[in-house]
Amino acid sequence: MSQAEAQVSAAAADGGEPAPGASSATLDALHRSARQLAFVLAVVCILSFSAGRAIVAQGLDLHYMLGVALIGMSGSGVGALTSLLARYAAGFELEDGSRVPAQAEGEVYNRRIAFCMLMRPVLGVLIAPLLVAAIAYFVKEHEQFKGSADAVTLVAFIGGLYAKSILETAKNAFKVVFRA
Protein backbone atom coordinates (compact mmCIF):
# COMPACT_ATOMS: atom_id res chain seq x y z
CA MET A 1 0.00 0.00 0.00
CA SER A 2 1.40 3.38 -0.97
CA GLN A 3 1.76 6.22 1.50
CA ALA A 4 -1.09 8.08 -0.22
CA GLU A 5 -3.40 5.07 0.05
CA ALA A 6 -2.41 4.74 3.71
CA GLN A 7 -3.40 8.38 4.28
CA VAL A 8 -6.78 7.84 2.64
CA SER A 9 -7.30 4.71 4.77
CA ALA A 10 -6.13 6.55 7.91
CA ALA A 11 -8.54 9.40 7.23
CA ALA A 12 -11.40 6.92 6.92
CA ALA A 13 -10.27 5.05 10.06
CA ASP A 14 -10.14 8.31 12.06
CA GLY A 15 -13.80 8.80 11.36
CA GLY A 16 -13.03 11.37 8.68
CA GLU A 17 -14.06 10.68 5.17
CA PRO A 18 -11.35 10.84 2.57
CA ALA A 19 -11.72 13.92 0.46
CA PRO A 20 -13.76 13.49 -2.71
CA GLY A 21 -11.40 13.00 -5.60
CA ALA A 22 -8.59 11.90 -3.27
CA SER A 23 -7.34 9.15 -5.53
CA SER A 24 -4.10 7.48 -4.70
CA ALA A 25 -2.63 8.73 -8.00
CA THR A 26 -3.43 12.34 -7.06
CA LEU A 27 -1.95 11.95 -3.60
CA ASP A 28 1.11 10.14 -4.98
CA ALA A 29 1.67 13.06 -7.35
CA LEU A 30 1.44 15.54 -4.45
CA HIS A 31 3.84 13.47 -2.33
CA ARG A 32 6.29 13.21 -5.22
CA SER A 33 6.02 16.93 -5.97
CA ALA A 34 6.66 17.89 -2.35
CA ARG A 35 9.66 15.56 -2.06
CA GLN A 36 11.19 16.81 -5.29
CA LEU A 37 10.70 20.41 -4.21
CA ALA A 38 12.27 19.69 -0.80
CA PHE A 39 15.27 18.09 -2.51
CA VAL A 40 15.73 21.03 -4.90
CA LEU A 41 15.45 23.55 -2.04
CA ALA A 42 17.96 21.61 0.06
CA VAL A 43 20.47 21.47 -2.81
CA VAL A 44 20.00 25.18 -3.58
CA CYS A 45 20.52 26.07 0.10
CA ILE A 46 23.66 23.99 0.50
CA LEU A 47 25.28 25.06 -2.77
CA SER A 48 24.45 28.75 -2.42
CA PHE A 49 25.61 28.88 1.22
CA SER A 50 28.87 27.07 0.44
CA ALA A 51 29.66 29.20 -2.59
CA GLY A 52 28.61 32.43 -0.90
CA ARG A 53 30.64 31.74 2.23
CA ALA A 54 33.72 30.94 0.15
CA ILE A 55 33.34 34.20 -1.80
CA VAL A 56 32.78 36.31 1.34
CA ALA A 57 35.78 34.69 3.05
CA GLN A 58 37.98 35.65 0.08
CA GLY A 59 37.06 39.28 0.66
CA LEU A 60 37.30 40.24 -3.00
CA ASP A 61 35.36 43.46 -3.49
CA LEU A 62 34.33 42.55 -7.01
CA HIS A 63 32.51 39.38 -5.94
CA TYR A 64 31.67 40.35 -2.34
CA MET A 65 27.99 41.15 -2.90
CA LEU A 66 27.60 38.03 -5.04
CA GLY A 67 28.71 36.02 -2.02
CA VAL A 68 26.31 37.94 0.22
CA ALA A 69 23.47 37.33 -2.27
CA LEU A 70 24.21 33.61 -2.39
CA ILE A 71 24.18 33.38 1.41
CA GLY A 72 20.88 35.30 1.43
CA MET A 73 19.55 32.84 -1.13
CA SER A 74 20.49 30.03 1.22
CA GLY A 75 18.72 31.68 4.16
CA SER A 76 15.57 32.26 2.17
CA GLY A 77 15.74 28.70 0.86
CA VAL A 78 15.85 27.41 4.43
CA GLY A 79 12.75 29.50 5.19
CA ALA A 80 10.98 27.99 2.18
CA LEU A 81 12.09 24.49 3.14
CA THR A 82 10.79 24.78 6.71
CA SER A 83 7.49 26.16 5.41
CA LEU A 84 7.25 23.32 2.87
CA LEU A 85 7.93 20.67 5.50
CA ALA A 86 5.33 22.12 7.88
CA ARG A 87 2.73 22.19 5.08
CA TYR A 88 3.64 18.64 4.02
CA ALA A 89 3.22 17.40 7.59
CA ALA A 90 -0.17 19.12 7.94
CA GLY A 91 -1.70 17.53 4.84
CA PHE A 92 -2.66 18.25 1.26
CA GLU A 93 -5.15 20.38 -0.59
CA LEU A 94 -6.47 18.91 -3.80
CA GLU A 95 -7.36 20.80 -6.97
CA ASP A 96 -11.03 20.99 -5.94
CA GLY A 97 -10.13 22.57 -2.57
CA SER A 98 -10.77 19.46 -0.47
CA ARG A 99 -8.15 18.44 2.06
CA VAL A 100 -6.46 15.16 2.92
CA PRO A 101 -6.86 14.32 5.72
CA ALA A 102 -10.28 15.95 5.70
CA GLN A 103 -9.75 17.52 9.15
CA ALA A 104 -6.42 19.15 8.19
CA GLU A 105 -6.19 22.70 9.50
CA GLY A 106 -3.92 25.61 8.72
CA GLU A 107 -1.55 25.79 5.79
CA VAL A 108 -1.29 22.58 3.78
CA TYR A 109 0.72 21.62 0.71
CA ASN A 110 -0.91 22.04 -2.69
CA ARG A 111 0.31 22.07 -6.24
CA ARG A 112 -0.11 25.86 -6.62
CA ILE A 113 2.28 26.69 -3.77
CA ALA A 114 5.16 24.69 -5.28
CA PHE A 115 6.22 27.42 -7.71
CA CYS A 116 6.09 30.05 -4.94
CA MET A 117 8.30 27.89 -2.72
CA LEU A 118 10.77 27.43 -5.55
CA MET A 119 10.98 31.18 -6.19
CA ARG A 120 11.29 32.19 -2.53
CA PRO A 121 15.12 31.94 -2.43
CA VAL A 122 15.18 34.79 -4.96
CA LEU A 123 13.88 37.07 -2.19
CA GLY A 124 17.06 36.35 -0.23
CA VAL A 125 19.17 37.32 -3.25
CA LEU A 126 17.48 40.72 -3.19
CA ILE A 127 17.24 41.40 0.56
CA ALA A 128 20.58 40.14 1.94
CA PRO A 129 22.79 42.56 -0.05
CA LEU A 130 20.46 45.43 0.87
CA LEU A 131 20.69 44.55 4.55
CA VAL A 132 24.48 44.22 4.52
CA ALA A 133 24.83 47.47 2.56
CA ALA A 134 22.45 49.25 4.97
CA ILE A 135 24.52 48.17 7.97
CA ALA A 136 27.72 49.25 6.22
CA TYR A 137 26.17 52.60 5.28
CA PHE A 138 24.26 53.53 8.42
CA VAL A 139 26.57 52.17 11.14
CA LYS A 140 29.40 54.61 11.86
CA GLU A 141 32.03 52.00 12.67
CA HIS A 142 31.22 49.50 9.95
CA GLU A 143 34.80 48.56 9.04
CA GLN A 144 34.87 45.89 11.74
CA PHE A 145 31.57 44.47 10.44
CA LYS A 146 32.68 44.42 6.81
CA GLY A 147 36.03 42.93 7.81
CA SER A 148 34.40 39.94 9.49
CA ALA A 149 33.28 37.22 7.10
CA ASP A 150 31.42 35.59 10.01
CA ALA A 151 29.40 38.73 10.80
CA VAL A 152 28.53 39.33 7.15
CA THR A 153 27.57 35.67 6.71
CA LEU A 154 25.29 35.78 9.74
CA VAL A 155 23.56 39.01 8.68
CA ALA A 156 23.15 37.82 5.08
CA PHE A 157 21.73 34.45 6.17
CA ILE A 158 19.29 36.01 8.64
CA GLY A 159 18.33 38.62 6.04
CA GLY A 160 17.53 35.83 3.59
CA LEU A 161 15.70 33.79 6.22
CA TYR A 162 13.41 36.72 7.04
CA ALA A 163 13.29 38.21 3.51
CA LYS A 164 9.59 37.43 3.03
CA SER A 165 8.71 39.03 6.39
CA ILE A 166 10.92 42.06 5.67
CA LEU A 167 9.19 42.66 2.33
CA GLU A 168 5.71 42.25 3.84
CA THR A 169 6.56 44.71 6.64
CA ALA A 170 7.98 47.24 4.17
CA LYS A 171 4.88 46.90 1.97
CA ASN A 172 2.59 47.52 4.94
CA ALA A 173 4.69 50.50 6.08
CA PHE A 174 4.41 52.08 2.62
CA LYS A 175 0.65 51.53 2.66
CA VAL A 176 0.39 53.34 5.99
CA VAL A 177 2.75 56.18 5.09
CA PHE A 178 1.41 56.82 1.59
CA ARG A 179 -2.26 56.16 2.25
CA ALA A 180 -4.28 58.30 -0.13
N, C-alpha and C positions, 0 to 999 in steps of 0.2 A: 504494500500500500504506500503510495506516495505521501509526502508531507502535506500536500494540498488536500488529498482525500482524507488524511487523518484529521486535518483541521475541520473539514466539513462534518466528519463523523463526530468529532469532539463537540462541535457546536450543537449538533443534534442531541448528543448525550447530556449536555449541560442544560437541556430544556429549551435551548434556543434553536430556532429553525435555521438551517443554512440559508443564506441569502438566495433569493431567486436568481437564477443564471449563474450560480457559483459552481460552475463545472470544474472538474479537476484540471482540465486543459487551461482554463482561464487562470486558475490559482497557480498552476505550475509556471505559466508565463510571467505572472507577477513575482513569484519567488525568484525565478531566473533573472528577471530584470533587476530586482533589488540586489541580488548577489553580484551581478555584473557591475552595477553602478558602485557598490561598496568596494569592489576590487579596483575599479578605475580610480575612484577617489583616494584609496589608500596608496596606490602607485603614484598618483599625482602629488600627494602630500609628501611622501618619502623622497621622491626625486627632486621636487622643487625645494624642499628644506635643505637637502644635502648640497645641491648646487648653489643655492643662495648663501648658505653658511660658508661654503668654500670661497665664494666670491667676496663676501663681506670680510672674511678673515684675511684675504689678500690685501685689502685696503686700496685697491686701484680705483682712483676717482672716476675713471671712464666707465667702469662696470659696477660701481658701488650701488647705485639705485636699482640696477638690474637684480643684484643680489638681494636687496631689501624687498623688491617686488616679488621675487621668488619665495622668500620666507613668508611674506604676507599671503601669497597664494597657498602656501602650506597651512598656515593658520586658518584661513577661510575654508580650506578643504577639510580640515579637522572638524570645524563647525558644521559643515554639510554632512560629514560622515556620522557625527553623533546624532544629528537630527534624523538622518536616514535610518540609523539603527533603532532609534526610539520609535519611529513610525512603523518600521518593520515589526518590531516586537508588539506593538499595539494592535496590528491587524491590517486589513486591506480594504480599499474601497473599489468596487467594480465600476465598470463604465456606466451602469444604470444608477449609480449612487448608493446601492446597497452595500452593506459592510459584512466582512467575514473576519471574525465571528460577528454575528448579528448584534451582540451587545457591546461591540467595540466603541470606546469613547475617545474623544480628543482627536489629535492628528494621527492619521493612518496613512500608509503608503498607497499611492495610486499611480497609474501610468503617467498622468499629466505632470506630476511633481518631479519626475525623473530628470527632465531637461533642466528644470530650475536648479536642482541639486548639482547637476553637472556644470552649470554655469556659475555657481556660487563662488568657486575659487577666484574667478575673475575680479570679484569685489575686493579681495585681498590684494590683488595686483594694483588696484587703484588707490586703496586706502593706506596701506602700509607706507609707501613712499611719502604720501602727504603727511602722515603722522610723524615720521622721522624728520622730514624737512621742517615741520612746524616746531618740533622740539629744538632743532638746531637753530632755527630763526628766532624763536621767542624766548629761549632760555639764555640768559646773559653769559653763563660759563658753559657753553656747549662743547668746547674742545674736548673735555674729558669724556663726554657722552659719545661724540663722534669717533674718538680714539679707541673706544672699547667695542670690539666686535660682539662681545657677550651682551652688552647693554642694547646695542642696535638690533641684534637678533631677537632679544626678548620683546622689545617695543614693536618690531615689525611683526612678530608672530602674534602677539596680543592684538595688534591693530587688525591683522587679517582675521583672527578668531572672532572679533567683535565688529567686523566691517559692516555686516547687515544691520546690526543695531545702531552703529554710528550713522549710517545713511538714513535710517528711519528717523532717528532723533533730529538730524539736520533738516530733513524734509518737514518734520512737524514744527521745528523752530522757524523755518522760513514761512510756513503757513500762518503762524501766529504773528510774526513780525510784519509780514507784507499782506495781511488780511485786508481785502478791499471793502 
